[in-house]
Amino acid sequence: MEFKPRATVKPSHDDDIIYLIYQVRDQFVPCLMRDFNSQVYKDASVEFFFPPDATEPLTWIIEIALPFEILHNYSAVTPPRSGCKWRADFYKSAENNSDPNWLSWAPIRSPLPNLHFPNYFGELEFE
């Protein structure tokens, strides 16, 4: 049986921070990108994107705890409360790998899939 990578994410929050816990099952986990701002998506990686209350999306590479205080330095962000809905997506990718793969929580329906288009984000409802 052919191996297929798997990834799950469990988002949570409190009054000050968004928490994301990723669990990834993969055979090959290269970590070749070592420089600041290098193309880590080509290694084994996970990412979280969301469009804050602005026209420009912000991006973070995961392992992550995002204090709202930091997010507010870049854009207006409505802190989540129970029932609050955000549009978001979660990804796992490994491009320069013996088994290149890309996984997305929300379906990306475009001829040339691009993980950075907010119009393909799914709805994330906070409890």
Secondary structure, DSSP 8 states (H G I E B T S, - for coil): -----EEEEEEEE-SSEEEEEEEEE-S-------STT--GGGSSEEEEEE--SSSS-EEEESS-EEEHHHHTTTS------TT-EEEEEEEEEESSSSS-EEEESS---SSS--TT-GGG-EEEE--
